[in-house]
Amino acid sequence: MRIPLRAGTRQDGGPSRPSLRIDRNELAGAFGDIGTDLPLIVGMILAAGLDSASVLIMFGAMQVFTGLLYRMPMPVQPLKAMAAIVITGKVAGSVLYGGGLAVGIIMLLLTVTGLIVWLSRIIPSPVVRGIQFGLGLQLATLSLRQYVPADGPRGYLLAGLAFLVTVVLLGNRRFPAALFVIPLGVVYAFAYTVDLGSLAGTVGVALPRLHTPGLHDVLAGLLLLAIPQIPLSLGNSILATHQSARDLFPDRAPEIRKISGTYALMNLVNPFFGGVPTCHGSGGIVGHYTFGARTGGSVVLYGGFYLLLGLLLSGGFDRIIRVFPLPVLGVLLLFEGLGLMALIRRLEDPARTLRPALLVGLIAASLPYGYLIGLLVGPLLLAVGRRRSPDSAA
C-alpha cells in the first residue's frame, strides 16, 4: 500500500514542496535508526529516573515535527555525548533538562548570528567527510562489541540470520530488508525473552509531565553536559548532517541554518515537557535512507511508534523494550555505520584528501573529545598534505 500525501502547488503549477509518502519502503526506513536511539533512550530513562511517558511522547513528537517540516528522512536523535555522561555518571534528570535548555540557547545564538554558516564555510569538506567516517566507525564498533554479543550464542545466531536477510534484501524496493528483520527480532523476543501475558497489563493512557528547569540546573547542565556536547553537535548534528543531506538529496537539501534552527527549537521545547535533549544526525539520515526511506514519511512513522509507546504502553516500558533484541538492533546499527563510512568515497580529490579524512575519522572515533580535535586538526592535515603534494612543489 502506498499513500502519497501531496504537497501544495505554486501558481506556476510546480510542486511547492516534495510529497510525503507512507508506503512499505518508508515503513522499512523508519527503523533504520532505532539501533542508535532506543538503547540511549532506555539508558537515560533508567540512569536518571526519567518519566518514560514524557521521554517517549516528546521524542516521537519531535520526529513527527521534523518529518512534516523537512519532508525528507531528517530524523531526530538523542544527544549522544550527553546521553553517555548521564548513563555513566547517573546525572539527575533536572540537570539533564537544564543541559538541554543550555545547548538549545547556544545553538539558537549560533543560528541567529549566522556563526553557524561561517563555521560551515571555514571547515573543509574532507574534514566533514572524516567526521562522517568516524561516526560510522563508532556505530559499527558499538554494534559488534556490545549489541551483537548481548544474548550469547543464541544472539549470534539471530544476528547472523538478520545480517543475511539484510544483505540479500538491502536496496530492494519491493521487499525492504527491515520489514523482515524487525519481525524476526519480535518473534525471537516472544520465543525467549518476553511473556505476552505480562504485556497485556501495561496498557494505559499517559501524558507528558510539565517541568521548569531552574537556573542552577541550567548552569550545571551547561558545564557538565552542554560543553562536551557542542563539538559533536557541530561536527555531526550540523555539518555532517548537512553534507549527508546534500549527498543523498542534492535537489532538496535544506540550508545549514535551517538544520541548526530546528536543533535549537527542539531543545528549547523538550526540557519543559520532560523530553530528553535531541538533535539531527548524519547517521539518522543515512540509516533511514539505507533501509528504503526517501521522504519524511519514514520519520513520521518512526515518531508515531514512540508516541504509541509513550501514550499507551509506557507503564510497562521495561517489558516493552525487550521486544527489540539487541542483536537485531546491532545489525541495523552496523549497516547504518557502514553507510556512513561509505560516504568517504565521495571525496572530490581522494588522491590528496583521503588520508587526512581517514585520520580525522580515526581521531573522532577513538579519542576523548575526538570530534573537537578532528575539527581543529583536520584543516592542518589538509594544509600539510597540500604543501607536500607534487603539484604544489612545482
C-alpha positions, 0 to 999 in steps of 0.5 A: 500500500502506498499513500502519497500525501501531496504537497501544495502547488505554486501558481506556476503549477510546480510542486511547492514542496516534495510529497510525503509518502507512507508506503512499505519502503518508508515503513522499512526506513523508519527503523533504520535508526532505532539501533542508535536511539532506543538503547540511549533512550532506555539508558537515560530513562533508567540512569536518571529516573526519567518519566518514560511517558514524557521521554517517549511522547516528546521524542516521537513528537519531535520526529513527527515535527521534523518529518512534516517540516523537512519532508525528507528522512531528517530524523531526530536523535538523542544527544549522544555525548550527553546521553553517555555522561548521564548513563555513566555518571547517573546525572539527575534528570533536572540537570539533564533538562537544564543541559538541554535548555543550555545547548538549545540557547547556544545553538539558537545564538549560533543560528541567529548570528549566522556563526553557524554558516561561517563555521560551515564555510571555514571547515573543509569538506574532507574534514566533514567527510572524516567526521562522517567516517568516524561516526560510522566507525563508532556505530559499527564498533558499538554494534559488534562489541556490545549489541551483537554479543548481548544474548550469547550464542543464541544472539549470534545466531539471530544476528547472523540470520538478520545480517543475511536477510539484510544483505540479500534484501538491502536496496530492494524496493519491493521487499525492504530488508527491515520489514523482515528483520524487525519481525524476526527480532519480535518473534525471537523476543516472544520465543525467549525473552518476553511473556505476552501475558505480562504485556497485556497489563501495561496498557494505559493512557499517559501524558507528558509531565510539565517541568521548569528547569531552574537556573542552577540546573541550567548552569550545571547542565551547561558545564557538565553536559552542554560543553562536551556536547557542542563539538559533536553537535557541530561536527555531526548534528550540523555539518555532517548532517548537512553534507549527508543531506546534500549527498543523498538529496542534492535537489532538496537539501535544506540550508545549514541554518535551517538544520541548526534552527530546528536543533535549537527549537527542539531543545528549547521545547523538550526540557519543559515537557520532560523530553530528553535533549535531541538533535539531527544526525548524519547517521539518522539520515543515512540509516533511514535512507539505507533501509528504503526511506526517501521522504519524511514519511519514514520519520513520521512513522518512526515518531508515531511508534514512540508516541504509541509507546509513550501514550499507551504502553509506557507503564510497562516500558521495561517489558516493552523494550525487550521486544527489540533484541539487541542483536537485531538492533546491532545489525541495523546499527552496523549497516547504518555505520557502514553507510556512513563510512561509505560516504568517504568515497565521495571525496572530490580529490581522494588522491590528496584528501583521503588520508587526512579524512581517514585520520580525522575519522580515526581521531573522532572515533577513538579519542576523548573529545575526538570530534573537537580535535578532528575539527581543529586538526583536520584543516592542518592535515589538509594544509600539510598534505597540500604543501607536500603534494607534487603539484604544489612543489612545482 
